[in-house]
Amino acid sequence: MKPLRRFLIVLCTYNERENLTSLVSEIRRFAPSVHILVIDDNSPDGTGELAEEIARKTPGIFVIHRAAKLGLGTGIIRGLEFARERGYDFALTMDADFSHHPKYLPAFLKLAPQYDVVIGSRYISGGGSLNWPLWRRLISRTVNFFCRIVLQMRVHDASGGFRCYRLAGLTRINLDRVFSKGYTFQEEMLLWLHRSGLKFAEVPIVFENRARGKSKADLPEIIKGAFHLLRLGLGR
């Protein structure tokens, strides 16, 4: 009998206590067979402790505690490493604030066996964003224009973090060479995968600006991200 393709959802958290319980519940409602890994960066609001409490009561949920706020990129890489170590077939990353709604998970799970990377896209038919400030929309559009024209990535949404990776495909790249630690990790990761000749698919999602908690995309992070994108363009 062919083994089941096992999915691990990776949630990188920092001060997401208000969202975590309901998010885990919704993930289980739309994708009851998946496992969940919470990687918490020592959240002052007790997100890590809440994650441990949920894991004690719910099978298939794991928690990794990190000593400090070490960046989204390093958190995702740690999650991918965990997934490979535990023998999962696919790792799916999503935001922990309901910006990426679990209702889209069935579409990811359906397409994943046919592709190496499945991207939740705001910029294809059926996709979009809700309650997002104009400046965030402009930055997102500019970043994706840069990725298409300068980095020549043939995807519509290179900056979104709602993705499913086939772990066998990740063996084609060296994760240690990824230098972006923050939000630009998404573009850089996709760039190396794109250059490796992997198969991509995009599914439409509507990105919803968080209703609870505070966004981590502040001005210093945006400036740092712009620098990293320019570095990628010059490197090409």
PyMOL commands that set and color helices and strands:
alter all, ss='L'
color gray80, all
select helices_A, chain A and resi 17-30+47-57+72-85+102-114+134-149+169-172+175-177+185-195+219-235
alter helices_A, ss='H'
color red, helices_A
select strands_A, chain A and resi 7-13+35-40+61-65+90-93+117-121+128-130+163-166+200-204+206-208
alter strands_A, ss='S'
color yellow, strands_A
deselect
rebuild
show_as cartoon
